[in-house]
Amino acid sequence: MYSMMNAIRRLLAVASLSVIVFIAQAQPVNNDLVKKESKPYKLLTSGKQITIRSTWNIKHVMLWTTSGYRVVEQKEINNSLFVLDIPVNQKIFFLMIGLNNGKIYTEKIGISEAP
């Protein structure tokens, strides 16, 4: 009797796992539906200066080092062109740009020393 109960439990466990695996299978990704949106801004770097040109007005900009130190934060820009000077000697930064349409973009950027 005890071995029959164990056999039924095992059978139920195997059946349950089979159903879960069947239901949990992921759907294939349709690459046509996943399109990368182009950025509505351009970055130009020249030495320790970054120029941002956008099709939307820029609301705020923040720049920080890879170690997490915030080096530039500018709010209430409300212009489609913004130029910022980098006050520290680093080559790699993270940049966050907030636009007036509500979208926020972040990216890792590198700068080279001025010639």
Helices and strands as residue ranges (DSSP letters): H 2-23, E 41-46, E 49-65, E 70-74, E 79-85, E 92-99, E 104-110
